[in-house]
């Protein structure tokens, strides 16, 4: 028909939505422009496609390791987007990446899957490091990325204060090191 359409579940899906129909429906309800439209299925289909591609490549290469994707919260901090990504990523143990204390707090609020990763990048002060270490004690797989050698003494000092990490969530072949 020459209309703009959306396929929220990707190319292979029969689900097609006409933008003209959406706009007509909004006008009929008295909703004016501009509007923000969000299609949660697009996020779910992209996460499934990414994970499917990685798992296919892993099988072809006979790779026996694991694949754990993460979404950097700084890309889009909107609650609905993060919730949709965590929900869609559940079957793949998809995690979150946090580059600040507020992002780490948000990640801790959303990640329930103990196989998902929380990756901590960025500036690390005592509170940020403590929060990451305590989340490990709670059984979450929180990884502090050391970006500069000068961060190591702070992380080690805070780890001594926080105490031993839980060992029950450490993967096979891994060990907790201080």
GIQUICOR-V172605 format. One record per backbone hydrogen bond with DSSP energy under -0.5 kcal/mol. NH is the residue of the N-H (numbers start at 0). CO is the residue of the C=O. E is the energy in kcal/mol with one decimal. If there is no record, write none. Layout:
BEGIN
nh=NH co=CO e=E
nh=NH co=CO e=E
END
This chain:
BEGIN
nh=5 co=16 e=-2.6
nh=7 co=5 e=-0.6
nh=9 co=6 e=-2.0
nh=12 co=9 e=-1.3
nh=15 co=13 e=-0.7
nh=16 co=5 e=-2.9
nh=18 co=3 e=-2.6
nh=19 co=3 e=-0.5
nh=21 co=17 e=-1.9
nh=22 co=18 e=-2.8
nh=23 co=19 e=-2.7
nh=24 co=20 e=-2.2
nh=25 co=21 e=-2.2
nh=26 co=22 e=-2.5
nh=27 co=23 e=-2.3
nh=28 co=24 e=-1.1
nh=29 co=26 e=-1.7
nh=30 co=25 e=-2.7
nh=31 co=29 e=-0.6
nh=36 co=34 e=-0.6
nh=39 co=37 e=-0.7
nh=41 co=38 e=-1.4
nh=42 co=38 e=-0.8
nh=43 co=39 e=-1.8
nh=44 co=40 e=-2.7
nh=45 co=41 e=-2.3
nh=46 co=42 e=-2.5
nh=47 co=43 e=-2.3
nh=48 co=44 e=-2.3
nh=49 co=45 e=-2.8
nh=50 co=46 e=-2.4
nh=51 co=47 e=-2.6
nh=52 co=48 e=-2.4
nh=53 co=49 e=-2.3
nh=54 co=50 e=-2.6
nh=55 co=51 e=-2.2
nh=56 co=52 e=-2.4
nh=57 co=53 e=-2.5
nh=58 co=54 e=-2.1
nh=59 co=55 e=-2.6
nh=60 co=56 e=-2.0
nh=61 co=58 e=-1.0
nh=62 co=57 e=-2.9
nh=70 co=94 e=-2.1
nh=71 co=69 e=-0.5
nh=72 co=70 e=-0.7
nh=72 co=96 e=-2.2
nh=74 co=71 e=-2.0
nh=75 co=71 e=-0.5
nh=75 co=72 e=-0.9
nh=81 co=77 e=-2.3
nh=82 co=78 e=-2.8
nh=83 co=79 e=-2.4
nh=84 co=80 e=-2.4
nh=85 co=81 e=-2.5
nh=86 co=82 e=-2.5
nh=87 co=83 e=-2.8
nh=88 co=84 e=-2.3
nh=89 co=85 e=-0.6
nh=89 co=86 e=-0.9
nh=91 co=88 e=-1.4
nh=92 co=88 e=-0.5
nh=92 co=89 e=-1.5
nh=93 co=88 e=-2.2
nh=94 co=68 e=-3.3
nh=95 co=116 e=-1.8
nh=96 co=70 e=-2.5
nh=97 co=118 e=-3.3
nh=103 co=99 e=-2.4
nh=104 co=100 e=-2.7
nh=105 co=101 e=-2.1
nh=106 co=102 e=-2.6
nh=107 co=103 e=-2.5
nh=108 co=104 e=-1.4
nh=109 co=105 e=-1.4
nh=110 co=106 e=-2.7
nh=111 co=109 e=-0.7
nh=115 co=112 e=-1.2
nh=116 co=92 e=-0.6
nh=117 co=140 e=-2.4
nh=118 co=95 e=-2.2
nh=119 co=117 e=-0.5
nh=119 co=142 e=-3.3
nh=120 co=97 e=-2.5
nh=120 co=118 e=-0.7
nh=124 co=122 e=-0.6
nh=128 co=124 e=-2.4
nh=129 co=125 e=-2.9
nh=130 co=126 e=-2.5
nh=131 co=127 e=-2.1
nh=132 co=128 e=-2.6
nh=133 co=129 e=-3.1
nh=134 co=130 e=-1.9
nh=135 co=131 e=-1.4
nh=136 co=132 e=-1.8
nh=137 co=133 e=-1.4
nh=138 co=135 e=-1.7
nh=139 co=134 e=-2.3
nh=140 co=115 e=-0.7
nh=141 co=139 e=-1.5
nh=142 co=117 e=-3.1
nh=142 co=140 e=-0.5
nh=143 co=141 e=-0.5
nh=144 co=119 e=-2.7
nh=144 co=142 e=-0.6
nh=145 co=143 e=-0.6
nh=146 co=144 e=-0.8
nh=150 co=147 e=-2.3
nh=151 co=148 e=-1.3
nh=153 co=149 e=-0.5
nh=154 co=150 e=-2.2
nh=155 co=151 e=-2.7
nh=156 co=152 e=-2.6
nh=157 co=153 e=-2.6
nh=158 co=154 e=-2.3
nh=159 co=155 e=-1.9
nh=160 co=156 e=-1.6
nh=161 co=157 e=-2.5
nh=162 co=158 e=-2.1
nh=169 co=166 e=-1.2
nh=173 co=170 e=-1.8
END
